[in-house]
Amino acid sequence: MPKVLIVIGLLCLTIGLLMHFAPGLLKWFGHLPGDIRIETENTRIYIPITSMILVSLALTIITNLWR
């Protein structure tokens, strides 16, 4: 369990540093075709379907390689 927490912490740190020092690097994430965005005057609805499928695939691959 400690190894998993260390890896998750390092991953969060890496993503945080990327977002801080290179904000344009991950700008594409959340704006993929298939992400639903509905904006009206008073309401914003955002459903990141394609982005979450990508995250799910990446986590599945990482988990299978880990084992």
Secondary structure as the mmCIF struct_conf table of DSSP 4:
data_model
#
loop_
_struct_conf.conf_type_id
_struct_conf.id
_struct_conf.beg_label_comp_id
_struct_conf.beg_label_asym_id
_struct_conf.beg_label_seq_id
_struct_conf.end_label_comp_id
_struct_conf.end_label_asym_id
_struct_conf.end_label_seq_id
HELX_RH_AL_P HELX_RH_AL_P1 PRO A 2 PHE A 21
TURN_TY1_P TURN_TY1_P1 PRO A 23 GLY A 30
BEND BEND1 LEU A 32 LEU A 32
TURN_TY1_P TURN_TY1_P2 PRO A 33 GLY A 34
STRN STRN1 ILE A 36 GLU A 39
BEND BEND2 GLU A 41 ASN A 42
STRN STRN2 ARG A 44 ILE A 47
HELX_RH_AL_P HELX_RH_AL_P2 ILE A 49 TRP A 66
#
